[in-house]
Amino acid sequence: MKNEEMLSRIRELGINELKEKYKLLERPIQPKFKNLTINGMGFNINQYEIIGVGNFAIMDCSTPFFQMITCILTSFYKDLPLLSFDYILKGDKRQSIIEVDSLVTDKNNEMHKECIKKFKENLDSLKLEENEVKPCWYDDIKEASIDKTGSEADDDPILNLLKNMIQTFKEYEQKYDYLDIDKRVKKYNITREYTTNLVEKGGISTNMFKIAIGEDTTKEFYYTILFGTDCFKPNY
């Protein structure tokens, strides 16, 4: 399918899969971020509160040369990992970068191990060319991930993987108990620290934002929208 259509399908699939199970409340985007432009690229940004679950953020842009979209699903009430999906569409090429980041209070919990195993099985099902991945500072948190490239002919398997990943998230969200306030605070602090380190220690896309809008504004964007930590601080 055409790149613009693929971009729309990814966006719609993410939202609709969550809407099947949860109520989504779209949050207004602050004026300073509503028409965010980085290196001449204008971004469309949406943020949703998944009632009783956490934050879902979508950010995409389209240029004459490529299209890209990022979706980040962050749990705050149960001890689930963070899911991030990055797709880069360039001509006939399709790059999928998906991470399962264990921002949890107990990585040794049997339910967590089972959950990660299921996510890994999903990721392994996408039979595309693997890209070289360099070590990064949060490899101990990134318990499952792929960075693979295919073509337009692989659009359906790419979309099916996105669907299966969100369905697995929903499956285990139902199995987990809600965290008590002490563990909610601990999970929140883990997520907040990860978000801070992502900006301060950097990454390819994060560095692009830091150069364009500065470190402090990048932190604000990450805290308020992409990861939603400012919206889900526990009351205690």
Secondary structure, 3 states (H helix, E strand, C coil): CCHHHHHHHHHHHHHHHHHCCCCEEEECCCHHHHCCEECCEEEEEEEEEECCCEEEEEEEEECCCCEEEEEEEEECCCCCCEEEEEEEEECCEEEEEEEEECCCCCCCCHHHHHHHHHHHHHHHCCCCEECCCCCCCCCCCEEEEEEEEEEHHHHHHHHHHHHHHHHHHHHHHHHCCCCCHHHHHHHHHHHHHHHHHHHHHCCHHHHHHHHHHCHHHHHHHHHHHHCCHHHCCCCC
